[in-house]
Amino acid sequence: MSGIGANLKSWIARNRRSPLALYGGATLAVWVALSLWTFSPVLHRHLFVLLLAAVLFTARFLGFGPAVFCSLVSTACLDFFAVPPYFSFAIHRSADAERLAAFLAISLLAASMARQRTLAESRADRTTREMAAIVEYSGDAIFSTDPDGTITGWNRAAQQLYGYTPEEAIGLPVAQLSPPERRDEVERNLERLNRGGHVASYRTERMRKDGTRWPALLSVSSLRNARGEIVGTSAIARDISAEKKSEEAIRRSEKLATAGRLAASMAHEINNPLEAVVNLLYLARHDSRHAAKYLIQAEQEVGRVARLAQQALGFVRDASSLGSMDPAAIMDEILQLYSRKLEGRQIRVTRRYRGPCQISGYSGELRQLLANLLVNAVDAMADGGSLQVRVAAGRDWSTGIEGVRITVADNGSGIPSDHLRQIFEPFYTTKKDTGTGLGLWVSRGIVEKHGGWIRVRSRAHGRATGTVFSIFIPQQHEIARVA
């Protein structure tokens, strides 16, 4: 029957513009109904049903206009063959006229309903074809799985990104698309989706057929049937290799810019101990009795210069060494690097450190983060401002994860409320002449890379103005290589 319907639809599509074909088809439907009524003993008493079926058939396949024509012809046939006096169009009883009018009304209503269903099915078919084309020709890898994680659908982009043909991919476990160390991640996603949960888009790493790896932005969601039951999952994977390289280049540029801003402060900080060394060497050369003491003091000043240089290198060195670090100690280093600038502007610094604050991460990136916040705070304050820094062991109350809270607060000019939503966007800056618009964007990326969050509160009007940046970084976090 499906083959007959498909052939009929094909014929209708070819003859849609031919009224003769459409209305001739409606006439043919009535003739078939009359033939069945005439030659079938079983159907002989059901002319009403046969003609109504002819109307529905015409509405379904030929359109509403031919269906109306079929309804009128069927009503005339009922009058001619089934209403006394037979084989005549005369109507002697009002009851017969009411029966014919009822048949005509029912036929038109049924034709209208059948046509509406046909139109709805046509729209659904068209939408399905369009969606299938969108999926098939999308630039992102799109595939589906059953609840057990077996791949059931595979588009062209998936073949290009993963290297598997549809014949090879369909039937494979979806975990095979991930590196071995990330297959637990796939299982957790499947388990969460099968329970009706949600998995937000996130950055991860996937593996091609030949074993090479590529950074991906992955979105996964559950698939449900008409009854709302979960029947599988769908995934969209996007290759973000180019985006990742661009972001890394921007981060490196901002890191170098941060190091450049340190140059002036470093020059002042190093100049003082170097002058002291020169003086001490002069004294040692002319006072042999106290030369040893002078040389020890000179050695201490050289050590101070070495420590300053080592701290500055922390900003530009490649952050490839993951280790334990103390945010309070790093905060002290940053304040020391900028001490000359703070003293020159008479900015009062209040330190509040509480509890052991060891976390795991990249110390160079944490230095860059704190330096960005400190420079922004100093630039926002007038001479004689007040800067408060706080480092304390704490907990993220939304998740219960232990970590460290870092707060940098100033009483500067503040940030207007209409700017707060944009300050973490790349290239957005309120420093028209000196700002790059990358510092806070990079800072947020560093915090998120370490599994934490950064928030800001600010007031730019009234007597009490200022800005507070709050940061939370977990003690332990698995830092993805593609983050």
C-alpha positions, 0 to 999 in steps of 0.5 A: 500500500505504501508503494501505491501511495508513493506512486500516486503522489508521484503522479499527482506531483507531475499532474498538479497543474492539470485540472482535467487530471485532478477532477477526472481523478475525483470522478474516477473515485466516484465511479470506483465506489459505484462499481463496488456498490453494484458488483459486491453483494457485501457492499451493496447496502453501504453506498453512503460509506463507499461514496464518503470513502471516495471523498476522503480519498480525493481530499487526501491525494487530489486536494480540497477543490476536487474533494468538493467536486467529488462531494457534489457528484456523490450527493447526486449519485445518492439521490439518483441511486439510493433515494426513491424514486430511484434513477431520478433526481426528484425528491418527494420527501423532506427526510430524504432531502435532509439525508442528502444535505447531511451527507453533503455536509459530512462529506465537506467536513471530512474532506476539509479535515482530511485535507488539513491532515494532508497539509500538516503531513506535507509540512512535517515531511518538508520540515523533516527533509530540511532538518535532515539536509541541515544535519547532513551538510552542517559544518559541525559533526552531528551524530546520535546514539542509543541509550547504551551509547552505540552510534546510530547516526552520522553526518558528513562533517562527522566523517571528516572530523573523526575519519570514520565512514558512516558504515564504520561509525554506525554500531561503534560505541561512542566512547571510542571517539574519545581518548582513553583517559576521557572515556569515563567522561563519556559514560558520565554524560550518558548516565546523566542524559539517560536519567533526564539530566542536562549536559552544558556545552563544554570544551574537551578533546576527541580522537580520530580514527588514526589516533590523532587528537583534536580540541572540540566544543561538545554539546550533547542532549537527550533524544525523546519520542512522542511520549517523552521517553528518552530513546537516545542522545545526540551530540554536536562536536565542533573543531576549535583548533583555530579558535584555540590557537588564536586565544593562546596567541592573544593570551601570550600577547597579553602576558607580554603586555603585562610584563611590559607594564612591569618594566617601569616598576622593575627599573625602580625596584632594581635601581635601589639595590644596584646603587647600594651594591655600588656604594658597598663595593666602594666602601669595601675597597677603601675600608679593608677592616670592614670589607667582609661586612660590606661584601655580605651586605652587597651579596644580600642586595644582589640576592634581592635583585635576583628575586625580583628578576625571578618574580618577573620571569614568572609572568612570561615563562611558559606555564607548563609546570602544574604544581602546588602554590600559595596564593597569599605568597604570590599576592605578596610578590605582586605587591612587592613588584608594584610597591614603588608605584603604590608608595608613589601614589600613597595608596594604603594596602591592607592585607588579610590572609587567613588559613592554609591556602595551598592550591594546585595550578600554574603559578605563572598564570596566577601571577598574571591574574593577580597583577591584572587585578592589582593594576586595574585597581591602582589605575582606578584610584586617585592618590591616597586611595585604599586597596584591600587584598584578602586571601582565605581558605573557603568553600564554594557553597553552591558545590561544597568544594574546598578552595581559596577565596581571593578578594581585591577591593579598591575605593576608586572610581568604580565601574558603571552598571551598564558596563559590568556585563561587558568587562569580561568580553575581549577587547572591551575597555574603559581605558581609552588610551592605555587599555587593551581590553584583554586583561579581564578576559584573560583573567577570567580564562585563567580562573575558569581553566583552574575550575573556579569563578570570578565575580565583580561588584562595583559602584560608580556613583555616590559617596562610596565608590569602588570595585570588588573582585572576588575569585574562588579557585578549588584546591584540586582541579583536573585542568584540561589540556585544551582549556 
